[in-house]
Amino acid sequence: MKRSDLYREWARVQDMCEGSGTSSLLCVRRNGKCDFHEFTIGAFHDTDSEYSFAQAIVEGRPAFVGDVLFCEDDTTIVVRGVDKRGVLIADCSNGKTGALYTIDFVSWNPPLSVRSLEDRITRIENHLGI
């Protein structure tokens, strides 16, 4: 990646992190590692390294390309990137690739199935003798 491309991505990450409560330093990986101790803000001196940048902030955590997220309807999605408008692009478990205009329904945790919830309630009721 050219140094100018790195700076553009860094600017996008700064904008994305602003107001999210997530440090932009957590949103940059060099050679697959988040080594913000060695990363000097704005200093992409090692252009031979492989830098990757978070594509979105989900539940206060950066989401990178390849991360698996879950939708409320049990659909699993894999982050693929962002388009020129800053919209998240993802592959869905239903075989489609699409744009996610909002990430309000996306989570790092799979939704609790109704069956699992009923089992938990039953175990609690049995434990309490209800």
N, C-alpha and C positions, 0 to 999 in steps of 0.2 A: 504494500500500500504506500502511495506517495505521502510525503510529509504533509502536503496541503490537504489531502484527504483525511489524514489523521486529525488535523486541526478542525476540519469541518465536522467530523464525527464527535469530537470533544465538545464543540459548541452545541451540537444537538443534544448531547448528554447533559450539559449544563442547563439548557432550557428545560429538558424533561425533568430533571431533579429539583429544579427550583420550586420551592413550596411543598415538596413531597415529604420532607423530613428524612430523605435518604441522601447520604453523602455521595457526591458524584465520584469520589475516589473508589467507591465500591462498585461502580458501574463500568470500570475499565479492567480488562484482564490483559496481561502480557504473557505470551506463551502459555495460555490456559490458566494462569494463576492471578489472583487478585493480590498483587504485591505493592500496595499503595505506600509502603515504607520506602520503596526505591523509586516510586513514581513522583517526579517533580511536576507540579501542575503546569501544563502547557509545554513540557519539555519532552518531545518525542525524539530524543537524540539517537535512539537505536532503531533505525528504520528496518533493520534486518529482523527484528523481533516480530512476532505475530500478535497484533493487538486485536482485541475484540471488545465491542461496546454493547452495553445493555440496550435492548430494544424497547423495553417498557418497564414501568415500576408497577408491580402487582403486590398488593397487601404490604407495601413498604419494603419489598425486596426487588432487586434488579432481575429482570428476565432476559436471558441471552438466547441467541439462536440455538435451537436444539432442546431448549428446556421444555418440559412437559407440564401443561397446566390442565385444569379441570373446569368444566362448565357445570352449571346447576342441573342440566338435564342429563348428566352422566357422560356427556361427550368429552373425549380427551382431545386436546389440541397440542401441537408442537409448534413452537415459535419459529418462524422462517425469516423474519425481518420486518422492516418498515418501508412503506412506499414513499414517494416524494412529498406526499402531504403529511407524512408522519403517522399514517394509519398502520396499525399492526397487521401483518400478514401471517397466517398460520395454516397448517395442515390439520384437518379435523379427522377424527377416528371414523367418520362416515365416508371417508375417501375424497372429500372435497377440500379445496384450498380456497380460502376466502379472507376478506378484510374484516377486522374486528373494530368497528367504529367506537365501541365502548368496551372497557375491560371491567365494568362494574359486576358482571356476572361470571368472571373468571377467578379461580382460586388456585393456590398451591396444593390444597387438600381436596381429595375426592369428596363428593357429597355423601352424606350419610344416607344409606338406603333405608327405605321404609321398613323393610324386614329387619335390618340390623337395629334400627331404632326400637321397633316393637320388642325384639329380643332383649335389649338393654332394659327397657321399662319392665318387662316381665321379671327379669333377674332382680331388679331393685325391689319390685313389689314382693317377690318371694323372700328376699332377704329381710325386708321390713315386716313381713307377715301380713301384708295387706290382702 
